[in-house]
Amino acid sequence: MAHEKILVVEDEEEIRELIAYNLVKQGYRAIPAETGEDGLRRIRAEKPDLIVLDLMLPGVDGLEVCRTLKRDPATEAIPVVMLTAKGEESDIVAGLELGADDYLTKPFSPRVLLARIRAVLRRKAEEPRDEEEELRIHDLTIHPGRHEVSVKGKSVPLTATEFRVLHVLAQRPGWVFTRYQIANAVHGGDYVVTDRSVDVQIVGLRKKLDAAADYIETIRGVGYRFKE
């Protein structure tokens, strides 16, 4: 059974209690917080293992809570799963770029939320991959040192940028990357990028990957992720 502490920052009582009930059923310790201010106090006092954070909070909203967490070395490593109103794509992108790990739109299934929480905790517990370590995911193999990619043993010729985009996504299967995050990881923070330029790289990459093209999933309005 799980035993991690999960802080639930949600102003709607029914949703907060529903989440807490399902967490406790799975063996987690649920810590409720109704406002952003209360959430920040609980974070400092309880040091939770993960935070379920509603973005639409009275007073200090979820984005500001996330921003505060990620600026503090004592709390920046705590993973965050955001809850957002359906269709609030700009908030989703902003939250991910602030350092949130995943998101779910309302209304949501408690089972899906629990699955996302388990996945984020599992990823956080894993040791970071060596940048030069060979990656084998599904039937795709990536050799960082040699800049080589193969699908089912067949070599796939990629440009340097296409290779870096693929490597960034494949290192963290299941993680959602915004276009800005992809561009920043590939080119650095000073690179001027448009959504279109990243999309063009993804289109070219998918064409060359052929049978493995579906491993790169589009998260509409947000960005991309590599299939787990």
MARMARMI-617951 format. One record per residue: x, y, z of N, C-alpha, C in turn. Coordinates in nm, 2 decimals. Example, Ala and Ser with C-alpha at 12.3 -4.5 7.8 and 13.67 -1.06 7.14 Angstrom:
! residues 2
{{1.32, -0.57, 0.78}, {1.23, -0.45, 0.78}, {1.32, -0.33, 0.78}}
{{1.28, -0.22, 0.71}, {1.37, -0.11, 0.71}, {1.29, 0.00, 0.79}}
//
This chain:
! residues 228
{{0.08, -0.12, 0.00}, {0.00, 0.00, 0.00}, {0.09, 0.13, 0.00}}
{{0.04, 0.23, -0.06}, {0.11, 0.36, -0.07}, {0.10, 0.42, 0.07}}
{{0.20, 0.51, 0.10}, {0.20, 0.58, 0.22}, {0.24, 0.73, 0.21}}
{{0.25, 0.77, 0.09}, {0.30, 0.91, 0.06}, {0.19, 1.01, 0.11}}
{{0.24, 1.13, 0.14}, {0.15, 1.24, 0.18}, {0.11, 1.32, 0.06}}
{{-0.02, 1.33, 0.03}, {-0.06, 1.41, -0.08}, {-0.14, 1.53, -0.03}}
{{-0.10, 1.65, -0.07}, {-0.17, 1.77, -0.03}, {-0.27, 1.80, -0.15}}
{{-0.40, 1.82, -0.11}, {-0.50, 1.85, -0.20}, {-0.55, 2.00, -0.18}}
{{-0.51, 2.08, -0.27}, {-0.55, 2.22, -0.26}, {-0.66, 2.25, -0.36}}
{{-0.78, 2.26, -0.31}, {-0.91, 2.26, -0.39}, {-1.01, 2.34, -0.30}}
{{-1.07, 2.44, -0.36}, {-1.17, 2.52, -0.28}, {-1.31, 2.47, -0.28}}
{{-1.34, 2.38, -0.38}, {-1.47, 2.32, -0.38}, {-1.47, 2.19, -0.29}}
{{-1.55, 2.20, -0.18}, {-1.55, 2.10, -0.08}, {-1.58, 1.96, -0.13}}
{{-1.68, 1.95, -0.21}, {-1.72, 1.81, -0.26}, {-1.60, 1.75, -0.34}}
{{-1.54, 1.83, -0.42}, {-1.42, 1.78, -0.50}, {-1.31, 1.74, -0.41}}
{{-1.28, 1.83, -0.32}, {-1.17, 1.81, -0.22}, {-1.19, 1.68, -0.14}}
{{-1.31, 1.66, -0.10}, {-1.34, 1.54, -0.02}, {-1.34, 1.42, -0.10}}
{{-1.39, 1.43, -0.23}, {-1.38, 1.31, -0.32}, {-1.24, 1.27, -0.34}}
{{-1.15, 1.36, -0.37}, {-1.01, 1.33, -0.40}, {-0.95, 1.27, -0.27}}
{{-0.97, 1.33, -0.16}, {-0.92, 1.28, -0.03}, {-0.97, 1.14, 0.00}}
{{-1.10, 1.11, -0.02}, {-1.15, 0.98, 0.00}, {-1.08, 0.87, -0.08}}
{{-1.06, 0.90, -0.21}, {-1.00, 0.80, -0.30}, {-0.85, 0.79, -0.27}}
{{-0.79, 0.89, -0.23}, {-0.65, 0.88, -0.19}, {-0.63, 0.79, -0.07}}
{{-0.71, 0.81, 0.03}, {-0.71, 0.74, 0.16}, {-0.74, 0.59, 0.13}}
{{-0.83, 0.56, 0.04}, {-0.87, 0.42, 0.00}, {-0.74, 0.35, -0.06}}
{{-0.66, 0.43, -0.12}, {-0.54, 0.37, -0.18}, {-0.42, 0.37, -0.09}}
{{-0.44, 0.41, 0.04}, {-0.33, 0.41, 0.13}, {-0.25, 0.54, 0.15}}
{{-0.28, 0.64, 0.07}, {-0.21, 0.77, 0.08}, {-0.26, 0.84, 0.20}}
{{-0.19, 0.94, 0.25}, {-0.23, 1.03, 0.35}, {-0.27, 1.16, 0.28}}
{{-0.40, 1.19, 0.29}, {-0.45, 1.31, 0.22}, {-0.45, 1.43, 0.32}}
{{-0.39, 1.54, 0.27}, {-0.39, 1.66, 0.35}, {-0.47, 1.77, 0.28}}
{{-0.59, 1.81, 0.33}, {-0.67, 1.91, 0.26}, {-0.63, 2.05, 0.28}}
{{-0.65, 2.13, 0.18}, {-0.63, 2.28, 0.19}, {-0.73, 2.35, 0.10}}
{{-0.80, 2.45, 0.15}, {-0.91, 2.51, 0.08}, {-0.86, 2.63, -0.01}}
{{-0.76, 2.70, 0.03}, {-0.71, 2.81, -0.04}, {-0.56, 2.80, -0.08}}
{{-0.52, 2.89, -0.16}, {-0.37, 2.89, -0.20}, {-0.29, 2.93, -0.08}}
{{-0.33, 3.02, 0.00}, {-0.26, 3.06, 0.12}, {-0.25, 2.95, 0.22}}
{{-0.36, 2.88, 0.24}, {-0.36, 2.76, 0.33}, {-0.27, 2.65, 0.27}}
{{-0.27, 2.63, 0.14}, {-0.19, 2.53, 0.08}, {-0.04, 2.56, 0.10}}
{{0.00, 2.68, 0.08}, {0.14, 2.72, 0.10}, {0.18, 2.69, 0.25}}
{{0.09, 2.72, 0.34}, {0.13, 2.70, 0.48}, {0.14, 2.55, 0.51}}
{{0.05, 2.47, 0.45}, {0.06, 2.32, 0.47}, {0.18, 2.26, 0.41}}
{{0.22, 2.32, 0.29}, {0.34, 2.27, 0.22}, {0.46, 2.28, 0.31}}
{{0.47, 2.40, 0.37}, {0.59, 2.43, 0.45}, {0.59, 2.34, 0.58}}
{{0.47, 2.32, 0.63}, {0.46, 2.24, 0.76}, {0.46, 2.09, 0.74}}
{{0.40, 2.04, 0.63}, {0.39, 1.90, 0.61}, {0.49, 1.84, 0.52}}
{{0.55, 1.92, 0.43}, {0.65, 1.87, 0.33}, {0.58, 1.75, 0.25}}
{{0.48, 1.77, 0.18}, {0.41, 1.66, 0.11}, {0.49, 1.60, 0.00}}
{{0.46, 1.47, -0.04}, {0.53, 1.41, -0.15}, {0.48, 1.45, -0.28}}
{{0.36, 1.50, -0.29}, {0.30, 1.54, -0.41}, {0.18, 1.64, -0.38}}
{{0.16, 1.73, -0.47}, {0.05, 1.83, -0.45}, {-0.05, 1.82, -0.57}}
{{-0.18, 1.80, -0.53}, {-0.29, 1.81, -0.63}, {-0.34, 1.95, -0.62}}
{{-0.32, 2.03, -0.72}, {-0.34, 2.18, -0.71}, {-0.45, 2.23, -0.81}}
{{-0.56, 2.28, -0.76}, {-0.66, 2.34, -0.85}, {-0.60, 2.48, -0.89}}
{{-0.62, 2.52, -1.01}, {-0.56, 2.65, -1.06}, {-0.66, 2.76, -1.02}}
{{-0.79, 2.73, -1.02}, {-0.89, 2.84, -1.00}, {-0.92, 2.85, -0.85}}
{{-0.83, 2.92, -0.77}, {-0.85, 2.93, -0.63}, {-0.88, 3.08, -0.59}}
{{-0.96, 3.10, -0.49}, {-0.98, 3.24, -0.45}, {-0.85, 3.29, -0.38}}
{{-0.83, 3.42, -0.40}, {-0.71, 3.48, -0.34}, {-0.58, 3.44, -0.42}}
{{-0.49, 3.38, -0.36}, {-0.37, 3.33, -0.43}, {-0.41, 3.21, -0.52}}
{{-0.40, 3.23, -0.65}, {-0.45, 3.12, -0.74}, {-0.34, 3.01, -0.75}}
{{-0.38, 2.90, -0.82}, {-0.29, 2.79, -0.83}, {-0.16, 2.82, -0.90}}
{{-0.16, 2.90, -1.01}, {-0.04, 2.94, -1.08}, {0.06, 3.01, -0.98}}
{{0.01, 3.10, -0.90}, {0.10, 3.17, -0.81}, {0.15, 3.07, -0.70}}
{{0.07, 2.98, -0.66}, {0.12, 2.87, -0.56}, {0.23, 2.80, -0.63}}
{{0.21, 2.75, -0.75}, {0.31, 2.68, -0.83}, {0.44, 2.76, -0.84}}
{{0.42, 2.89, -0.88}, {0.54, 2.98, -0.90}, {0.62, 2.99, -0.77}}
{{0.55, 3.01, -0.66}, {0.61, 3.02, -0.53}, {0.69, 2.89, -0.49}}
{{0.63, 2.78, -0.52}, {0.69, 2.65, -0.49}, {0.82, 2.63, -0.56}}
{{0.82, 2.66, -0.69}, {0.93, 2.63, -0.78}, {1.04, 2.74, -0.76}}
{{1.02, 2.85, -0.70}, {1.12, 2.95, -0.67}, {1.20, 2.91, -0.54}}
{{1.14, 2.83, -0.46}, {1.20, 2.79, -0.32}, {1.27, 2.66, -0.33}}
{{1.41, 2.66, -0.31}, {1.48, 2.54, -0.32}, {1.43, 2.43, -0.22}}
{{1.36, 2.47, -0.12}, {1.31, 2.37, -0.02}, {1.19, 2.29, -0.07}}
{{1.12, 2.35, -0.17}, {1.00, 2.29, -0.22}, {0.99, 2.27, -0.37}}
{{1.10, 2.31, -0.44}, {1.09, 2.31, -0.59}, {1.08, 2.17, -0.65}}
{{1.13, 2.07, -0.57}, {1.13, 1.93, -0.62}, {1.00, 1.86, -0.60}}
{{0.90, 1.92, -0.52}, {0.78, 1.85, -0.49}, {0.69, 1.85, -0.62}}
{{0.65, 1.73, -0.67}, {0.57, 1.72, -0.79}, {0.43, 1.78, -0.77}}
{{0.38, 1.84, -0.88}, {0.25, 1.90, -0.88}, {0.17, 1.84, -1.00}}
{{0.04, 1.80, -0.96}, {-0.06, 1.76, -1.06}, {-0.16, 1.87, -1.06}}
{{-0.18, 1.94, -1.17}, {-0.28, 2.05, -1.17}, {-0.42, 2.00, -1.21}}
{{-0.52, 2.07, -1.15}, {-0.66, 2.05, -1.19}, {-0.70, 2.18, -1.26}}
{{-0.76, 2.17, -1.38}, {-0.80, 2.29, -1.45}, {-0.94, 2.28, -1.50}}
{{-1.00, 2.40, -1.53}, {-1.13, 2.40, -1.59}, {-1.11, 2.36, -1.74}}
{{-1.21, 2.29, -1.79}, {-1.20, 2.24, -1.93}, {-1.18, 2.35, -2.02}}
{{-1.08, 2.34, -2.11}, {-1.06, 2.44, -2.22}, {-0.96, 2.55, -2.18}}
{{-0.92, 2.55, -2.05}, {-0.83, 2.66, -2.01}, {-0.68, 2.63, -2.05}}
{{-0.66, 2.62, -2.19}, {-0.53, 2.58, -2.24}, {-0.42, 2.67, -2.20}}
{{-0.44, 2.80, -2.19}, {-0.34, 2.89, -2.16}, {-0.29, 2.87, -2.01}}
{{-0.38, 2.84, -1.92}, {-0.34, 2.81, -1.79}, {-0.26, 2.68, -1.78}}
{{-0.30, 2.58, -1.86}, {-0.23, 2.45, -1.86}, {-0.08, 2.47, -1.90}}
{{-0.07, 2.55, -2.01}, {0.07, 2.58, -2.06}, {0.15, 2.65, -1.96}}
{{0.08, 2.76, -1.90}, {0.15, 2.84, -1.80}, {0.20, 2.75, -1.68}}
{{0.11, 2.66, -1.64}, {0.14, 2.57, -1.52}, {0.26, 2.48, -1.55}}
{{0.25, 2.42, -1.67}, {0.36, 2.33, -1.71}, {0.49, 2.40, -1.72}}
{{0.49, 2.52, -1.78}, {0.61, 2.60, -1.79}, {0.67, 2.65, -1.66}}
{{0.58, 2.66, -1.56}, {0.63, 2.69, -1.42}, {0.69, 2.57, -1.35}}
{{0.66, 2.45, -1.40}, {0.73, 2.33, -1.34}, {0.63, 2.23, -1.30}}
{{0.50, 2.24, -1.32}, {0.40, 2.14, -1.29}, {0.43, 2.01, -1.37}}
{{0.40, 1.90, -1.31}, {0.44, 1.77, -1.38}, {0.33, 1.71, -1.47}}
{{0.21, 1.74, -1.43}, {0.10, 1.68, -1.52}, {-0.03, 1.76, -1.49}}
{{-0.13, 1.74, -1.56}, {-0.26, 1.81, -1.54}, {-0.38, 1.72, -1.57}}
{{-0.49, 1.76, -1.52}, {-0.62, 1.69, -1.55}, {-0.72, 1.80, -1.56}}
{{-0.81, 1.79, -1.66}, {-0.92, 1.89, -1.67}, {-1.05, 1.84, -1.60}}
{{-1.12, 1.93, -1.55}, {-1.25, 1.90, -1.48}, {-1.36, 1.89, -1.59}}
{{-1.46, 1.80, -1.57}, {-1.47, 1.70, -1.47}, {-1.37, 1.58, -1.50}}
{{-1.32, 1.51, -1.40}, {-1.22, 1.41, -1.41}, {-1.27, 1.28, -1.34}}
{{-1.21, 1.17, -1.38}, {-1.23, 1.05, -1.31}, {-1.13, 1.03, -1.20}}
{{-1.18, 1.00, -1.08}, {-1.08, 0.97, -0.97}, {-0.98, 0.87, -1.00}}
{{-1.02, 0.77, -1.08}, {-0.93, 0.66, -1.11}, {-0.82, 0.71, -1.20}}
{{-0.85, 0.80, -1.29}, {-0.75, 0.86, -1.38}, {-0.66, 0.95, -1.30}}
{{-0.71, 1.03, -1.21}, {-0.63, 1.11, -1.12}, {-0.53, 1.02, -1.04}}
{{-0.58, 0.91, -0.98}, {-0.49, 0.83, -0.91}, {-0.38, 0.77, -1.00}}
{{-0.42, 0.73, -1.12}, {-0.32, 0.68, -1.21}, {-0.21, 0.78, -1.24}}
{{-0.25, 0.91, -1.26}, {-0.16, 1.02, -1.29}, {-0.07, 1.04, -1.17}}
{{-0.13, 1.03, -1.05}, {-0.05, 1.05, -0.93}, {0.06, 0.94, -0.92}}
{{0.02, 0.82, -0.94}, {0.11, 0.71, -0.93}, {0.22, 0.72, -1.03}}
{{0.19, 0.76, -1.15}, {0.29, 0.78, -1.26}, {0.39, 0.89, -1.22}}
{{0.34, 1.00, -1.17}, {0.43, 1.11, -1.14}, {0.52, 1.07, -1.02}}
{{0.47, 1.01, -0.92}, {0.55, 0.96, -0.81}, {0.65, 0.86, -0.85}}
{{0.61, 0.77, -0.95}, {0.71, 0.67, -1.00}, {0.82, 0.74, -1.07}}
{{0.79, 0.83, -1.16}, {0.89, 0.90, -1.24}, {0.98, 0.98, -1.15}}
{{0.93, 1.04, -1.04}, {1.02, 1.12, -0.95}, {1.11, 1.03, -0.87}}
{{1.07, 0.91, -0.85}, {1.15, 0.81, -0.77}, {1.26, 0.75, -0.85}}
{{1.24, 0.75, -0.99}, {1.35, 0.70, -1.07}, {1.47, 0.79, -1.08}}
{{1.59, 0.73, -1.09}, {1.71, 0.81, -1.10}, {1.71, 0.87, -1.24}}
{{1.75, 1.00, -1.25}, {1.76, 1.06, -1.38}, {1.85, 0.98, -1.48}}
{{1.81, 0.98, -1.60}, {1.89, 0.91, -1.70}, {2.02, 0.98, -1.74}}
{{2.12, 0.91, -1.76}, {2.24, 0.96, -1.81}, {2.22, 1.02, -1.95}}
{{2.27, 1.14, -1.97}, {2.24, 1.20, -2.11}, {2.30, 1.12, -2.22}}
{{2.40, 1.04, -2.19}, {2.47, 0.96, -2.30}, {2.42, 0.81, -2.29}}
{{2.33, 0.78, -2.20}, {2.28, 0.64, -2.19}, {2.19, 0.61, -2.31}}
{{2.21, 0.49, -2.37}, {2.13, 0.44, -2.47}, {1.99, 0.42, -2.42}}
{{1.89, 0.46, -2.50}, {1.75, 0.45, -2.47}, {1.69, 0.35, -2.55}}
{{1.62, 0.25, -2.49}, {1.54, 0.15, -2.56}, {1.39, 0.16, -2.51}}
{{1.30, 0.21, -2.59}, {1.16, 0.23, -2.56}, {1.08, 0.18, -2.67}}
{{0.99, 0.09, -2.63}, {0.91, 0.01, -2.73}, {1.01, -0.05, -2.83}}
{{0.99, -0.03, -2.96}, {1.09, -0.09, -3.06}, {1.18, 0.02, -3.11}}
{{1.20, 0.13, -3.03}, {1.28, 0.24, -3.07}, {1.41, 0.24, -2.99}}
{{1.52, 0.26, -3.06}, {1.65, 0.27, -2.99}, {1.72, 0.40, -3.02}}
{{1.77, 0.47, -2.92}, {1.84, 0.60, -2.94}, {1.98, 0.59, -2.88}}
{{2.08, 0.62, -2.96}, {2.22, 0.62, -2.92}, {2.26, 0.77, -2.91}}
{{2.26, 0.83, -2.80}, {2.29, 0.97, -2.79}, {2.44, 1.00, -2.83}}
{{2.53, 0.92, -2.79}, {2.67, 0.95, -2.82}, {2.70, 0.95, -2.97}}
{{2.63, 0.86, -3.04}, {2.65, 0.85, -3.19}, {2.55, 0.92, -3.27}}
{{2.45, 0.98, -3.20}, {2.34, 1.05, -3.27}, {2.27, 0.96, -3.37}}
{{2.24, 0.83, -3.32}, {2.18, 0.73, -3.41}, {2.05, 0.69, -3.35}}
{{1.95, 0.67, -3.44}, {1.82, 0.62, -3.40}, {1.78, 0.51, -3.49}}
{{1.72, 0.40, -3.43}, {1.67, 0.29, -3.51}, {1.53, 0.25, -3.46}}
{{1.45, 0.20, -3.56}, {1.32, 0.14, -3.53}, {1.32, 0.00, -3.58}}
{{1.30, -0.09, -3.49}, {1.30, -0.24, -3.52}, {1.43, -0.27, -3.59}}
{{1.54, -0.21, -3.54}, {1.67, -0.24, -3.60}, {1.71, -0.17, -3.72}}
{{1.61, -0.09, -3.78}, {1.64, -0.02, -3.91}, {1.68, 0.12, -3.87}}
{{1.79, 0.17, -3.93}, {1.84, 0.30, -3.90}, {1.74, 0.41, -3.96}}
{{1.73, 0.52, -3.87}, {1.64, 0.63, -3.91}, {1.73, 0.76, -3.92}}
{{1.75, 0.81, -4.04}, {1.84, 0.94, -4.05}, {1.76, 1.06, -4.00}}
{{1.81, 1.13, -3.90}, {1.75, 1.25, -3.85}, {1.85, 1.37, -3.85}}
{{1.79, 1.49, -3.87}, {1.88, 1.60, -3.85}, {1.92, 1.62, -3.71}}
{{2.01, 1.71, -3.68}, {2.06, 1.73, -3.54}, {1.94, 1.78, -3.45}}
{{1.86, 1.87, -3.51}, {1.75, 1.92, -3.43}, {1.64, 1.82, -3.40}}
{{1.61, 1.74, -3.51}, {1.51, 1.63, -3.49}, {1.56, 1.53, -3.39}}
{{1.69, 1.50, -3.39}, {1.74, 1.40, -3.29}, {1.72, 1.46, -3.15}}
{{1.76, 1.59, -3.13}, {1.75, 1.65, -3.00}, {1.61, 1.65, -2.95}}
{{1.51, 1.68, -3.04}, {1.37, 1.69, -3.00}, {1.33, 1.55, -2.95}}
{{1.36, 1.45, -3.03}, {1.32, 1.31, -3.00}, {1.38, 1.27, -2.86}}
{{1.51, 1.30, -2.84}, {1.58, 1.26, -2.72}, {1.52, 1.33, -2.60}}
{{1.48, 1.45, -2.61}, {1.42, 1.53, -2.50}, {1.29, 1.46, -2.46}}
{{1.21, 1.43, -2.56}, {1.08, 1.36, -2.53}, {1.09, 1.22, -2.48}}
{{1.18, 1.14, -2.54}, {1.20, 1.00, -2.50}, {1.26, 0.98, -2.36}}
{{1.34, 1.08, -2.32}, {1.40, 1.07, -2.18}, {1.29, 1.07, -2.07}}
{{1.18, 1.13, -2.10}, {1.07, 1.14, -2.00}, {0.94, 1.09, -2.05}}
{{0.92, 0.96, -2.08}, {0.80, 0.91, -2.13}, {0.68, 0.95, -2.04}}
{{0.57, 0.99, -2.10}, {0.46, 1.03, -2.02}, {0.45, 1.17, -1.98}}
{{0.56, 1.24, -1.98}, {0.57, 1.38, -1.94}, {0.51, 1.47, -2.06}}
{{0.44, 1.57, -2.02}, {0.39, 1.66, -2.12}, {0.49, 1.78, -2.13}}
{{0.53, 1.81, -2.25}, {0.63, 1.92, -2.28}, {0.55, 2.02, -2.36}}
{{0.56, 2.15, -2.31}, {0.51, 2.26, -2.40}, {0.61, 2.28, -2.51}}
{{0.56, 2.35, -2.61}, {0.65, 2.39, -2.72}, {0.77, 2.47, -2.67}}
{{0.75, 2.56, -2.58}, {0.85, 2.64, -2.52}, {0.96, 2.55, -2.45}}
{{0.91, 2.45, -2.37}, {1.00, 2.37, -2.30}, {1.09, 2.29, -2.40}}
{{1.03, 2.24, -2.51}, {1.10, 2.16, -2.61}, {1.21, 2.25, -2.67}}
{{1.17, 2.37, -2.71}, {1.26, 2.46, -2.78}, {1.38, 2.50, -2.68}}
{{1.34, 2.52, -2.55}, {1.44, 2.56, -2.45}, {1.54, 2.45, -2.43}}
{{1.49, 2.32, -2.43}, {1.58, 2.21, -2.40}, {1.67, 2.18, -2.52}}
{{1.62, 2.21, -2.64}, {1.69, 2.18, -2.77}, {1.79, 2.30, -2.80}}
{{1.74, 2.42, -2.79}, {1.82, 2.54, -2.83}, {1.87, 2.63, -2.72}}
{{1.82, 2.62, -2.60}, {1.86, 2.71, -2.50}, {1.76, 2.82, -2.48}}
{{1.76, 2.89, -2.37}, {1.66, 2.99, -2.34}, {1.66, 3.12, -2.43}}
{{1.77, 3.14, -2.50}, {1.78, 3.26, -2.58}, {1.73, 3.24, -2.72}}
{{1.68, 3.12, -2.75}, {1.64, 3.09, -2.88}, {1.50, 3.14, -2.90}}
{{1.48, 3.22, -3.01}, {1.34, 3.27, -3.04}, {1.27, 3.16, -3.12}}
{{1.15, 3.12, -3.06}, {1.08, 3.01, -3.12}, {0.93, 3.04, -3.14}}
{{0.87, 2.99, -3.24}, {0.73, 3.00, -3.25}, {0.67, 2.86, -3.24}}
{{0.54, 2.86, -3.21}, {0.47, 2.73, -3.20}, {0.49, 2.65, -3.34}}
{{0.48, 2.73, -3.44}, {0.49, 2.66, -3.58}, {0.62, 2.60, -3.60}}
{{0.73, 2.66, -3.55}, {0.86, 2.60, -3.58}, {0.88, 2.46, -3.51}}
{{0.83, 2.45, -3.39}, {0.83, 2.33, -3.31}, {0.74, 2.22, -3.38}}
{{0.63, 2.26, -3.42}, {0.53, 2.17, -3.49}, {0.59, 2.12, -3.62}}
{{0.67, 2.20, -3.69}, {0.73, 2.16, -3.82}, {0.83, 2.05, -3.79}}
{{0.91, 2.07, -3.68}, {1.01, 1.96, -3.64}, {0.94, 1.83, -3.61}}
{{0.83, 1.84, -3.54}, {0.75, 1.72, -3.50}, {0.70, 1.65, -3.62}}
{{0.64, 1.73, -3.71}, {0.59, 1.67, -3.84}, {0.70, 1.59, -3.91}}
{{0.82, 1.65, -3.93}, {0.93, 1.59, -4.00}, {0.98, 1.47, -3.92}}
{{0.98, 1.47, -3.79}, {1.02, 1.36, -3.71}, {0.93, 1.24, -3.72}}
{{0.80, 1.27, -3.72}, {0.70, 1.16, -3.73}, {0.71, 1.09, -3.87}}
{{0.73, 1.17, -3.97}, {0.74, 1.11, -4.11}, {0.86, 1.01, -4.11}}
{{0.97, 1.05, -4.06}, {1.09, 0.97, -4.06}, {1.08, 0.85, -3.97}}
{{1.01, 0.86, -3.86}, {0.99, 0.75, -3.77}, {0.90, 0.64, -3.82}}
{{0.81, 0.68, -3.91}, {0.72, 0.59, -3.98}, {0.64, 0.51, -3.88}}
{{0.66, 0.38, -3.87}, {0.58, 0.30, -3.78}, {0.58, 0.34, -3.63}}
{{0.69, 0.41, -3.59}, {0.70, 0.46, -3.46}, {0.65, 0.60, -3.44}}
{{0.59, 0.66, -3.54}, {0.54, 0.80, -3.53}, {0.44, 0.82, -3.42}}
{{0.36, 0.72, -3.40}, {0.25, 0.73, -3.30}, {0.31, 0.74, -3.15}}
{{0.44, 0.71, -3.13}, {0.49, 0.72, -3.00}, {0.50, 0.87, -2.95}}
{{0.50, 0.96, -3.05}, {0.49, 1.10, -3.01}, {0.35, 1.15, -3.02}}
{{0.29, 1.18, -2.90}, {0.15, 1.22, -2.89}, {0.13, 1.37, -2.88}}
{{0.03, 1.42, -2.95}, {0.00, 1.56, -2.95}, {-0.10, 1.58, -2.83}}
{{-0.07, 1.68, -2.75}, {-0.16, 1.72, -2.64}, {-0.22, 1.85, -2.69}}
{{-0.34, 1.85, -2.74}, {-0.39, 1.96, -2.81}, {-0.39, 2.09, -2.73}}
{{-0.34, 2.20, -2.79}, {-0.33, 2.33, -2.72}, {-0.22, 2.34, -2.62}}
{{-0.15, 2.23, -2.60}, {-0.04, 2.23, -2.49}, {0.10, 2.20, -2.55}}
{{0.11, 2.09, -2.61}, {0.24, 2.05, -2.66}, {0.25, 1.90, -2.70}}
{{0.35, 1.83, -2.65}, {0.37, 1.69, -2.70}, {0.43, 1.61, -2.58}}
{{0.41, 1.48, -2.59}, {0.47, 1.38, -2.50}, {0.50, 1.25, -2.57}}
{{0.59, 1.18, -2.51}, {0.63, 1.05, -2.57}, {0.55, 0.94, -2.49}}
{{0.49, 0.85, -2.57}, {0.40, 0.75, -2.51}, {0.47, 0.66, -2.41}}
{{0.41, 0.64, -2.30}, {0.47, 0.55, -2.20}, {0.47, 0.41, -2.24}}
//
